[in-house]
Amino acid sequence: MDVPLAHLDRPFDYLVPAELDEVAVPGTRVKVRFAGQLVGGWLLSRADDSGHTGRLAYLEKVVSPEPVLAPEVARLARAVADRYAGSLADVLRLAVPPRHARVEKEPREDQPSPAAAAEAEAVDPRGWRDYPTGPALLRALTDGRAPRAVWSALPGEDWAARYADAVAATVAGGRGAVVVVPDARDLDRLDAALTAVLGSGRHVSLSAALGPARRYRAFLAARRGQVPVVIGTRAAMFAPVDRLGLVAVWDDGDDLHSEPRAPYPHARDVLLTRVQLAEAGALVGGYARTAEAQLLLETGWAREVVADRATVRARIPAIAPTGDDPQLARDPGAATARLPSLAWTAARDAIRQDLPVLVQVPRRGYLPSISCDQCRTPARCEHCAGPLALPSAGGTPACRWCARVAAAYACPQCGGRRLRAAVTGARRTAEELGRAFPGVPVRTSGREEVLTDVPGGAALVVATPGAEPVAEGGYGAVLLLDSWALLTRADLRAGEEALRRWLAAAALARPAPAGRVVVVADGALAPVQALLRWDAAWFAGRELAERRELGFPPAVRMASLTGPAAAVADLLAAARLPDDAEVLGPVPAEEGRERMLVRVPRARAAALAEALHSAAGARAARKAADPVRLQVDPLSLF
């Protein structure tokens, strides 16, 4: 039933009236009477009798005769709910989009013949020949086998075309595929690549941004077997595909892959669960590599697809830090300057060669964080204590939380009224660079306007991470500013995330010597070292080893419980945790709430999830007032 209560997370038996016998098929939406109320639900299966000895009620209504819940997706949803200590109703709400009655009544397109997929031509593996094991991956997919690979893409690689090759090989083998990417820009790029390889009408895109009608139409096309391939953002991770042969995810370290609604599943983990259930192939790719992907390799679950070092050296741009000893000797101010001379020179040389320059800035806005000019105390809102920001050069400070204007701000420590920048945003950076390079066009790409591509002529492009446009022919220089803002975040994945963002930007530069990348950071730092050598595998192995030693995911399984102190303690007291479980905390969380962590070895993950789910069910059954946010393997533990 569509009731997100942990103690009701189980199937219930109902009788099917004779008039609904033909339309009440497994996978359909139904209405039933429960506790005196009419609630929605899913018909999971039909049986001749029931083990229930009491009196059974009848189905009230079949909402639609369309069996939108595929059996494979139902099994997957149950597995995901169990892994994340959630309820099946919550997962099914993510897996199947809301019904759109008008779309269901539209005339159906002619379905392809069962052999249509097998009629596709074999895929030319030339795009994968830079990777020694790449052609073997395509052959395995074409032969109907289930290879599992972790792919490290070369800089400048057309990753969408490589994914299209893998999907086409799967279709040539008579099977289907599901590909998940982080955002709409990546989805558009993959959509164009698949259309070029497969032709139109062979795949559909699933995204929450499509709107109810278009999304449901694409979902029904996949559920009815009209297309063999589904691509999309995380909304596509549960997409129904007949004879699933490949699941793929691009850039699995992007936090957009993590669902913000309970039970907070991650697209990578959902897809890998599908691999186990459907015995399909898997492709996890990106310029960077997460610790989770490295674990797949170290356990032997997947094989590595990488280029040899000679090919990597031929493809990467010239990368240099600004904080090493030779640079400090030539430019003593490089340790504190926001735009050291090395970065300024790289930008000037690229512009002189009529090439674009990409400047990556971690923060958007003008001055997203300001402080007192005299004592450097961070400027906070007097109403909600939120951080004050300056929207423009002539603007008035305003709170980033409650939006109240602080025109008469005075520092509570020294009484000073002058403010200075604590963090510089993309808009202020664009303004400063425009003054430094007069006459050169300056473009910005961020939340307000995200550029897809830019011309290849001289220009300055200031972008926040993830919004970097592709330049025609590649960038002549890429400047990675304010590295401290990424590396000093209070986050378990700070170094991993910084390297992922740097590699994604550096991959847009031309190969050396035409392309240069300057990172404003100390070259001795591990993420910077990985960037200089373009060796994400080394950093991922190092990161996983450190987490294994310290007992952090993915080396262990960890659950986070956040809520009022009494509610968290109540849930833990009711949970029959495994004997080897370790409870950490409490630590302060949001206002009036605290967080506690429970850590167990990976082998005890299922026992931990079951114990927490049962305890949550017991609290729900006795109608505990204060809710507790339960999250297994959260992306950030701080």
Salt bridges, closest charged atoms under 4 A:
ASP2 OD1 - ARG93 NH2 2.52
ASP9 OD2 - ARG78 NH2 2.91
ASP9 OD2 - HIS613 NE2 3.04
ASP21 OD1 - ARG46 NH2 2.72
GLU60 OE2 - ARG33 NE 3.94
GLU66 OE1 - ARG108 NH2 3.34
GLU66 OE1 - ARG224 NH2 2.89
GLU72 OE1 - ARG274 NH2 2.90
ASP82 OD1 - ARG78 NH2 2.98
ASP90 OD1 - ARG93 NH1 2.81
GLU104 OE1 - ARG99 NE 2.99
GLU106 OE2 - ARG102 NH1 3.83
GLU106 OE2 - ARG217 NH2 2.83
ASP124 OD2 - ARG126 NH1 2.59
ASP124 OD1 - ARG129 NH2 3.91
ASP130 OD2 - ARG315 NH1 2.93
ASP143 OD2 - ARG145 NH2 3.26
GLU157 OE2 - ARG162 NH1 3.01
ASP158 OD1 - ARG189 NH2 3.60
ASP165 OD2 - ARG162 NH2 3.21
ASP191 OD1 - HIS203 NE2 2.61
ASP251 OD2 - ARG500 NH1 2.73
ASP252 OD2 - ARG268 NH1 2.88
ASP254 OD2 - ARG500 NH1 3.76
GLU259 OE1 - ARG234 NE 3.01
GLU259 OE2 - ARG261 NE 2.78
ASP269 OD2 - ARG83 NH2 3.65
ASP269 OD1 - ARG268 NE 3.48
GLU292 OE2 - ARG493 NH2 2.78
GLU298 OE1 - ARG548 NH2 3.40
GLU304 OE2 - ARG289 NH2 2.89
ASP349 OD1 - ARG348 NH2 3.34
ASP349 OD2 - ARG516 NH1 3.58
GLU382 OE2 - HIS383 NE2 3.78
GLU431 OE2 - ARG435 NH1 3.16
GLU432 OE1 - ARG338 NH1 3.56
GLU432 OE2 - ARG428 NE 3.13
ASP482 OD2 - ARG338 NH2 2.88
ASP491 OD2 - ARG489 NH2 3.98
GLU496 OE2 - ARG493 NH1 3.43
GLU496 OE1 - ARG547 NH2 3.28
GLU497 OE2 - ARG500 NH2 2.81
GLU497 OE2 - ARG501 NE 2.75
GLU543 OE2 - ARG547 NH2 3.33
GLU546 OE2 - ARG542 NH1 3.34
ASP570 OD2 - ARG619 NE 2.87
ASP570 OD2 - ARG622 NH2 2.39
ASP580 OD1 - ARG604 NE 3.56
GLU582 OE1 - ARG599 NH2 2.83
GLU590 OE1 - ARG593 NE 3.65
ASP633 OD2 - ARG83 NH2 3.61
ASP633 OD2 - ARG557 NE 2.88
